[in-house]
């Protein structure tokens, strides 16, 4: 049996994450996604300023 290495696990994690987000988008209300996007923008800005 051959191991897939780091790339296979990253691709699998990305696929699971995207699939979960699509399923959650069908269930959760719109305001929640605005909250998530705002939080990610703030977190990304802080992360960029610290680099």
matplotlib code that plots the C-alpha trace (Angstrom):
import matplotlib.pyplot as plt

x = [0.0, 1.4, 1.0, -0.4, 1.8, 1.0, -0.7, -3.4, -4.3, -4.6, -6.8, -9.0, -9.3, -10.2, -12.8, -14.4, -14.4, -16.0, -18.6, -19.4, -19.7, -22.1, -24.3, -24.2, -25.1, -28.4, -29.2, -28.0, -29.5, -27.9, -26.9, -24.7, -22.6, -22.2, -20.9, -18.5, -17.2, -16.7, -14.9, -12.6, -11.8, -10.8, -8.8, -7.1, -6.2, -4.7, -2.8, -1.4, -0.4, 1.6, 3.5]
y = [0.0, 3.4, 6.5, 9.6, 12.0, 15.6, 16.7, 14.0, 14.8, 18.5, 17.9, 15.6, 18.1, 20.9, 18.7, 17.9, 21.5, 22.8, 20.0, 20.9, 24.6, 23.8, 21.7, 24.4, 27.1, 25.2, 25.1, 28.3, 31.8, 34.5, 36.7, 34.0, 34.0, 37.8, 37.3, 34.6, 36.8, 39.7, 37.6, 36.2, 39.6, 40.9, 37.7, 38.0, 41.6, 41.0, 38.0, 40.1, 42.9, 40.5, 39.0]
z = [0.0, -1.0, 1.2, -0.4, 1.5, 2.5, -0.7, -0.6, 2.9, 2.1, -0.9, 1.1, 3.9, 1.4, -0.2, 3.2, 4.2, 0.9, 1.1, 4.7, 3.8, 1.0, 3.3, 6.0, 3.5, 2.8, 6.5, 8.2, 7.6, 5.6, 8.6, 9.9, 6.7, 6.9, 10.4, 9.3, 6.4, 8.7, 11.2, 8.6, 7.2, 10.7, 11.4, 8.0, 8.5, 11.9, 10.5, 7.7, 10.0, 12.2, 9.3]

ax = plt.figure().add_subplot(projection="3d")
ax.plot(x, y, z, "-o")
ax.set_aspect("equal")
plt.show()
